[in-house]
Amino acid sequence: MPTRAITVGGRRWDVSHSGRVTQYDRDEFSLLFVTADEGDKEVRVTRYSPLGARWRDQSLAEMTDDDLLRLFGYSQPSFTSPETGYKP
């Protein structure tokens, strides 16, 4: 599974698809933002509708860093999401 990396507030976040398939199949994908700076692992989750490719890997590859930063702004802590099993 391909990953990307962005920097937010001086912290590096690895971005990848969650692997979860929603009822909307190729119309909605989930992204995981994971950081492990200073030994503390933090996971954030967001969903988005792709504007171009309808395949997860290709859709992630087509996004710019600005797109990922915008989606990070909409992301929620892992304990609020079924993608992570509601675990922190």
C-alpha positions in Angstrom: 0.0 0.0 0.0 1.6 3.3 -1.1 2.2 6.0 1.5 2.9 9.7 1.3 4.4 12.0 3.9 3.5 15.5 4.9 4.7 17.9 7.6 2.2 19.6 9.8 3.4 21.9 12.7 6.9 20.4 12.5 5.7 16.8 12.8 5.9 14.3 10.0 2.7 12.4 9.2 2.6 9.3 7.0 -0.5 9.2 4.9 -2.1 6.0 3.6 -5.4 4.5 2.8 -7.1 2.7 5.7 -8.1 -0.3 3.6 -11.7 0.0 4.7 -14.3 -0.1 1.9 -17.4 1.9 2.6 -20.8 1.4 1.0 -19.8 4.0 -1.5 -17.1 1.7 -2.9 -15.1 4.0 -5.3 -16.8 7.2 -4.4 -15.4 7.6 -0.9 -12.1 6.6 0.6 -10.5 6.8 4.0 -7.1 8.1 4.8 -5.0 7.5 7.9 -2.5 10.1 9.1 0.0 8.4 11.4 2.8 10.1 13.4 5.2 8.5 15.9 7.3 11.5 16.9 8.9 11.3 20.3 7.6 7.7 20.8 4.0 8.8 21.0 2.0 7.3 18.2 -1.0 9.4 17.0 -3.5 8.4 14.4 -6.0 10.6 12.7 -8.7 9.6 10.1 -10.6 11.4 7.4 -12.7 10.4 4.4 -12.8 12.1 1.0 -14.4 11.8 -2.4 -11.8 11.5 -5.2 -12.0 14.1 -8.0 -9.9 12.2 -10.5 -9.1 8.5 -10.4 -11.5 6.2 -8.6 -8.8 3.7 -7.4 -7.4 4.3 -3.9 -3.7 4.1 -4.8 -4.0 6.2 -7.9 -6.2 8.8 -6.1 -3.7 9.2 -3.3 -0.8 9.6 -5.9 -2.8 12.3 -7.7 -3.2 14.5 -4.6 -1.0 17.4 -4.0 0.6 18.1 -0.6 -1.9 21.0 -0.3 -4.7 18.6 -0.8 -3.4 16.4 1.9 -2.9 19.3 4.3 -6.5 20.4 3.7 -7.7 16.8 4.4 -5.6 16.7 7.5 -7.4 19.8 8.7 -10.7 17.8 8.5 -9.3 14.7 10.1 -10.5 13.3 13.4 -8.8 11.4 16.2 -8.7 7.6 15.8 -11.1 6.9 18.7 -13.9 8.5 16.7 -13.5 6.2 13.6 -14.6 2.7 12.7 -11.5 2.5 10.4 -9.3 2.2 13.5 -11.8 0.2 15.6 -12.5 3.3 17.8 -9.1 2.8 19.4 -6.8 5.7 20.4 
